[in-house]
């Protein structure tokens, strides 16, 4: 119930800079309350759903630019727990998600998650689960004939092939390329690198990890100078363009490869750039040790698990 029973709902409309209606929402006081709709510039509904005193309730529907239903999300409690279904353009089910918080107030450690993704032929492609209290997801993947997949590259390829959103497609390119490298699929890795390079100027692309991946490809091609430049570029990006800095530590794979080629100077410059980004105490201690080892001619064991705890 509203704090002030006499207060009446008001409708708030917002517009694109070019004049088209972008959204309309109902408010009761300062809180969204009632139906809301967001619109594409072409006038078609983008998202529609409901609020109850500032909390999303009921079913939210999301449509693509052509007005075709893309996702249907149903909230099952006031903590944010929800069930979700995503659809292919032809209306067939692409994925279903069950996300639950198991305590109030909702906290990440009290969540559980299960997702099943389908190919367009209806065959299950992936199952991903996160049990309550766990920090690690588990996943199982199948090909379109129902054969279970065990290769990291094949599983990454399933993720890439079953995505509907172009931005997510691009984001899945990098782990696909990294998996190809890890399994020695050099032809596939180089082909993916060409695609990644074409997306460097695209908004919402993980440029940092893209630079590191392209650096690994350059290293494989014997282009040592280019590999070093990619390493440094990864940390010279604007904060908005950096993806992996949400983590507590940098990916040191390319740096280690450059040290093996004798490029200590560029790796030391890389660690100096990292010191301005990663300010947690564990990284400060480990990076100081790495720098000391590098200056003495050693290659640090960047696989130390203590820095990922």
KOLDONU-447151 format. One record per residue (C-alpha): x, y, z; residue in one letter. Coordinates in steps of 0.2 Angstrom, whole numbers, plus 2048, in hexadecimal, padded with zeros to 3 digits. Each point is the difference from the previous one (the first is absolute). Layout:
// residues N
XYZA;...
// end
This chain:
// residues 309
800800800X;8068127FDX;80680A80EX;7F480E7FCX;7EF7F87FCX;7FB8117F7X;80E7FF7F4X;7FB7FD7EEX;80A7F77F3X;80980A7F3X;8067FB7EFX;8118057FBX;8058007EDX;8128017F9X;8058047EEX;80F7FC7F5X;80A8107FBX;7F87FE7EFX;7EF801807X;7F97EF801X;7F97F9810X;80D7F5809X;7F67FB810X;7F080380AX;7FF7FB812X;7F480280EX;806806811X;7F9802811X;80A80D809X;8127FC7FCX;7FE7EE7FDX;7FB7F77EFX;7EF7F8803X;7F57F87F2X;8047FD7EEX;80F8067F7X;8057FF7EEX;8118047F6X;7FF8037EEX;80C7FE7F1X;80280F7F5X;7F57F87F3X;7F180180DX;8007ED803X;8007FB813X;8117FB806X;7FB7FB812X;7F07FF80AX;7FD7FB812X;7FA805811X;806808810X;7F87FF811X;80780E80BX;8118007F7X;8027ED7FFX;7FE7F77F0X;7F27F3800X;7F67F57F5X;8067FD7EEX;80C80B7F6X;8007FD7EDX;80F8067F5X;7FE8027EDX;80C8027F2X;80180F7F4X;7F27F87F5X;7F47FD80FX;8047ED801X;8007F9812X;8127FD805X;7FF7FD813X;7F27FD80DX;805802812X;7F57FC80FX;804805811X;7FB7F480EX;80480A80FX;805812805X;8127FB802X;8037FF7EDX;7FF7EE7FEX;7F97FC7EFX;7FD7F47F2X;8058057EEX;7FD7F97EFX;8098067F0X;7F97FD7EFX;8087FE7EEX;7F980B7F3X;7F47F27FAX;7F87FF812X;8097F0805X;808800811X;812804801X;803800813X;7F87FF810X;807806811X;7FB7FE812X;80980C80CX;7FC800812X;806809810X;7FE7F580FX;80180D80EX;7FA812804X;80880C7FDX;8067F87EFX;8137FD800X;80B7F97F2X;8057F180CX;7EE7FB802X;7FC7FF7EEX;7FD7F17F5X;7FF7FF7EDX;7FB7F47F2X;8008037EEX;7FC7F47F1X;8048067EEX;7F97F87F1X;8047FF7EDX;7F38057F4X;7FC7EE7FDX;7FB7FE812X;80F7F6806X;808805810X;8108097FDX;806805811X;7FB7FE813X;80880C80CX;7FD800813X;80680980FX;7FB7F8810X;7FC80B80FX;80F80480AX;80C7FB7F2X;80C80C7F7X;8027F67F0X;7F47FB7F3X;8007EF7F8X;7FB7FD7EEX;7FC7F27F4X;7FF8027EDX;7FA7F67F1X;8018017EDX;7F08017F5X;7FF7ED7FFX;8007FE813X;8137FB802X;807807810X;80F80B7FEX;81080080AX;80B80C7F6X;802811808X;8008077EEX;7F07F77FBX;7F780680FX;8058127FDX;7FA7FE7EEX;7EF7FA806X;7FF81080BX;80580A7F0X;7F47F87F4X;7F180080CX;800813805X;7F380B7F8X;807811805X;80D8077F5X;80980880FX;8017F0809X;8067F77F0X;80F80B7FFX;8037FE813X;8007ED7FDX;80D8027F2X;80E80380CX;7FE7F180BX;7FD7F57F0X;8118067FAX;8097FD810X;7F97EF801X;8067FD7EEX;811805806X;8007F680FX;7FC7F07F6X;80D8047F2X;7F38047F3X;80A80D7F8X;7F78027F0X;7F0803809X;80880C80CX;80780A7F2X;7F08017F7X;7F7806810X;80E80D802X;7FB8077EFX;7EE802806X;805807811X;80B80D7F8X;7F18067F6X;7F6804810X;80D80A809X;7F78107FBX;7EF7F9805X;7F7807810X;7FE7F480EX;80E7F57FAX;80D7F980DX;80F8097F9X;80B7FB80EX;7FF7ED7FEX;7FF8037EDX;811808801X;8087F280AX;7F97F37F4X;8068097F1X;811802809X;8017ED802X;7FC7FD7EDX;80E80D7FCX;80C7F680BX;7FC7F07F7X;8038097F0X;811805806X;7FB812800X;808804811X;7FF8137FFX;7EE8007FCX;7FC7F480EX;80880C80CX;7F680E7F9X;7F07F7803X;8057FC812X;803812804X;7F08067F6X;7F67F480BX;80380B80FX;8018117F8X;7ED7FF7FBX;7F380B808X;7F87F880FX;7F07FF7F7X;8087F57F3X;8097F480CX;7F77F0803X;80B7F580BX;80480D80DX;7F07FC809X;80B7F2806X;80D80280DX;80F7FB7F5X;8068017EEX;8027F27F4X;8127FC7FFX;8007F37F2X;80780C7F3X;80C80880CX;8087EF804X;8017FC7EDX;8098117FDX;80C7FC80FX;8047EF7F8X;80580B7F0X;80C80B80BX;7F480F800X;803805812X;7FE8127FEX;7EF8007F8X;7FA7F480EX;80680C80EX;7F780E7F7X;7F17F6800X;8017FC813X;803813803X;7EF8047F6X;7F87F280AX;805807811X;7F58107FCX;7F17F57FDX;8017F180CX;802808811X;7FC7F180BX;80D7FA80DX;8037EF7F9X;8048067EEX;80C80D808X;8097F3809X;8017F47F1X;80480C7F3X;80F80780BX;8067EE801X;7FE7FD7EDX;8098107FCX;80F7FB80BX;8007EF7F7X;7FF8077EFX;80E80C803X;80B7F2806X;7FD7F77F0X;7F37F3806X;7EE7FD7F9X;7F480180EX;7F37F2803X;7F180A7FBX;7F57F0803X;802803813X;7EE7FC806X;80280B80FX;7FD8107F6X;7EF7F97FAX;7F97FC811X;
// end
